[in-house]
Amino acid sequence: FTGATEKQIGKFEQADRGTIFLDEVGDMSAKTQAKVLRVLQEGEVERLGSARTTKVDVRVIAATNKNLERMVQEKTFREDLFFRLEAMKLVVPDLCPSDVRELIPALLVEHGRKGRGLPTEEETAKIIEYAMRMRWPGRRPRPPPCRRG
């Protein structure tokens, strides 16, 4: 297309010999899934506007809040790409109320270390109460009971 040259360096090429983070892989189009799979299988990319391929060595970290296994069964996510991405799986559970109660004071201490001051105990309690009522993206309306041992 107009303006495309071989000098257009994509994200994978920029990340060569490093790490790239792919967020929300469950939302990738079929076309993008195919391109990512090619990079993972062949270790090469084709620059926009070029017919030449370039070798890349990239570590990939991918994240999604979707159930990719179900998407593979429904044929909305490529099974071969899922296999490549699932080399190591880390499931992060929803935040529990007890997590929020511990997390907020730690964040406030970090905030204070940056020279922004520390809130009083009363202010901290109000901040925790506010955080407990918040609707966070991805948070279920009523989280299941926490069962951590």
C-alpha positions in Angstrom: 0.0 0.0 0.0 1.1 3.6 -0.3 4.0 4.4 2.0 4.9 0.8 2.7 8.6 0.2 2.6 11.0 -2.5 3.7 12.1 -0.2 6.5 8.8 -0.8 8.4 9.9 -2.9 11.4 7.2 -4.8 13.2 6.9 -5.7 16.8 8.3 -9.1 16.5 11.4 -7.8 14.7 11.8 -5.1 17.4 11.7 -7.8 20.1 14.3 -10.0 18.3 16.5 -11.7 21.0 14.1 -10.5 23.6 10.5 -11.0 24.9 7.2 -9.8 23.4 4.0 -9.6 25.4 0.8 -10.4 23.5 -2.2 -9.2 25.4 -5.7 -10.6 24.8 -4.7 -13.3 22.3 -8.2 -14.7 22.5 -9.3 -11.6 20.6 -7.0 -12.1 17.7 -8.5 -12.4 14.2 -7.9 -15.6 12.3 -5.5 -13.7 10.0 -3.5 -12.5 13.0 -3.5 -15.9 14.5 -2.0 -17.3 11.3 0.8 -14.6 11.3 1.7 -15.2 14.9 1.8 -19.0 14.4 4.2 -18.5 11.5 6.5 -16.5 13.7 6.4 -19.1 16.4 6.9 -22.1 14.0 9.3 -20.7 11.5 11.0 -18.0 13.5 10.6 -15.5 10.7 8.6 -12.5 9.8 7.8 -10.7 6.6 8.0 -6.9 6.7 5.0 -5.0 5.5 5.7 -4.0 1.9 8.4 -6.6 1.4 8.6 -10.1 0.0 11.7 -10.9 2.0 11.6 -12.7 5.3 13.7 -11.9 8.4 14.7 -14.4 11.0 13.7 -13.5 14.6 14.3 -15.2 18.0 11.6 -14.1 20.3 10.3 -15.3 23.7 6.5 -14.9 23.8 4.3 -14.2 26.8 0.6 -14.3 26.0 -2.4 -13.4 28.1 -6.1 -13.7 27.8 -9.2 -13.7 30.0 -10.9 -16.1 27.5 -11.1 -19.9 27.7 -8.8 -20.8 24.8 -9.5 -24.5 25.2 -13.2 -23.9 24.6 -12.4 -21.6 21.7 -10.3 -24.3 20.1 -13.2 -26.8 20.4 -15.5 -24.1 18.9 -13.0 -23.6 16.1 -12.6 -19.9 16.9 -9.0 -20.2 17.9 -6.3 -22.2 16.1 -5.4 -25.5 17.8 -1.8 -25.3 16.5 -1.4 -21.8 17.9 -2.9 -22.8 21.2 -0.4 -25.7 21.4 2.5 -23.3 20.8 1.4 -20.7 23.3 0.6 -23.2 26.1 4.2 -24.3 26.7 3.7 -23.0 30.3 0.3 -22.0 31.7 -0.2 -19.7 34.6 -3.7 -19.2 35.9 -4.3 -16.1 38.0 -7.3 -16.4 40.2 -9.8 -13.6 40.8 -9.0 -11.2 43.6 -10.7 -12.1 46.9 -11.8 -9.5 49.4 -9.0 -10.5 51.7 -6.5 -9.9 48.8 -7.8 -6.4 48.4 -7.5 -5.7 52.1 -3.9 -6.7 52.0 -3.0 -5.2 48.7 -4.3 -1.7 49.2 -2.1 -0.9 52.3 1.0 -2.3 50.5 0.2 -0.1 47.5 -0.3 3.0 49.7 3.1 2.3 51.4 4.7 2.2 47.9 2.9 5.4 47.1 4.3 7.0 50.2 7.8 5.9 49.3 7.6 7.9 46.1 7.2 11.1 48.2 3.4 11.4 47.8 2.6 11.0 51.5 0.8 8.3 53.5 -2.9 8.4 54.2 -4.2 8.2 57.8 -5.6 5.0 59.1 -9.1 6.4 58.6 -8.3 7.4 55.0 -6.8 3.9 54.4 -10.0 2.3 55.7 -12.1 4.4 53.4 -9.8 3.6 50.4 -10.2 -0.1 51.1 -14.0 0.2 51.5 -14.1 2.1 48.2 -11.9 -0.6 46.4 -14.1 -3.4 47.7 -17.2 -1.7 46.0 -15.4 -1.1 42.7 -16.3 -2.9 39.5 -13.0 -3.9 37.9 -12.8 -5.0 34.4 -12.9 -8.8 34.4 -14.1 -9.0 38.0 -17.2 -11.1 38.4 -20.2 -9.4 40.0 -20.1 -11.8 42.9 -16.8 -13.6 43.2 -16.9 -17.2 44.5 -15.7 -17.8 48.0 -11.9 -17.8 48.4 -10.5 -21.2 49.1 -6.8 -20.7 49.5 -4.8 -22.7 51.9 
